[in-house]
Amino acid sequence: QVQLVESGGGLVQPGGSLRLSCAASGSFFSINDMGWYRQAPGKERELVATITRGGVTNYADSVKGRCTISRDNVKNRVYLQMNSLKPEDTAVYYCNARVLTRGMWGDYWGQGTQVTVSS
């Protein structure tokens, strides 16, 4: 089994910053792509940023220049540094990872962490 646990969410004022963390644990051989997605009330889940094992990143246009995704392959962690936060960034943020277990690749999700941007 693979578990992804997010942390770092919370309430922040517009213009503020947050750093989200996600730790992968359990029984697996390797982790390929990792990423962050978010879902606002009444909206579909959307991509925020992804990062390959080699460090190639991809960002949604809405967060480019404001967010930075990074990872630690030794600790099996992925991070999302969010700056200049806006009210429209309010959502539940989910960690995602493509994980190799027992010879099969699978997509795994965390439980989510709430980010609220409000004055």
N, C-alpha and C positions, 0 to 999 in steps of 0.2 A: 504493500500500500504506500501511496504517496500523499503527503500532506503539505499544503501551502498555507502559511499563516502570515497575514498582513498585519502591519502595525504602523502607527504614525499619523493616523487621521485625526481630525478634530475640528474645532471652530476657529476660524481665522478671519481677520478683517480684510476687506479688499486692499490689494497691494501687498499683502503679507506673503509669507512663505511657509511651506510644509515639506517635510521629507518623509516619503512613504518607504517602508521596507517590507520585503517578503522573503520568508525563509522556507526552503524546501527540505523536507525530511522524510525518512522512511526507507524502503528497500528499492533501490533503483541503480542502474548502471551509469547513466549519463543524462544530462539535460541539454537539449538543443536550444531552440528559441525560447526566450522569456519575454513577458510583456505586461503591460498595464492596460486595462480597459475600465470604462466607467459607465454607469447607468444612472441617469437623472430620473426623478419621478415622472411617470407618464411617457418616457422615451425608451427607445431601444438601447441595448448595450452597444457602446462604440469604442473603437480603438483609440488609445491615447498614445502609446509608444511601444515599440518592440526592440529587442536587441538579440543578435545572434550570439552563439557561443564565442565567436571570434571578435565580437564587439561592434558589428555593423548595426547602426541604429536607424529607426524609421519613426517619424512623428506625424500625428494628425496636424493638419494645417492650423487648427484652432489653438494648438499649444506650442507650435514652433517658436523658438526664441525665448520661451518662458519656462520650459521644462527640460530636464536632462535625465535620461535613463542610463543606468550603469549596472554592472553586475560583478559579483565576486564568485568565480567558478570554483574556488577552493571551499568557500563557505556555503555554496549553493544558495546565494542570495541575489536578489535584484532590488534596485532602489529607483525611486522617482523623486527627484528634486523639483519642486514646483515653486516658481517665483511669480511675482506680480499677479497674484491670484485675483480672479474676478468672480462676481456672484454666479455667473454662468458655469463656473467650474464646480459648483455644488453638485455632488453625486456620490454614489457608493462606488468606490474604486476597487477593482478586482485584479488580483495577480493571476497570471496564466503562465503555464510552462509546458513545453513538449518534452516528455520524459520517456526514456527507454527502460522498460521493466521486463524481465524474463523474455527478451528477444522481441518485444513489441513496443512500438511507439504509441503514446497516448497523450491526449490533452487533459491537463488537470487545472482546476480552478481553486482559488481560495474562497473564504467565506465573505470577504469584502470588508472594507473599512470606510466609514462615513467621512466625507470631507464637506464641510459647510463654510461657505464664504459669505459673511454677512457683517454689517456694522451694527 
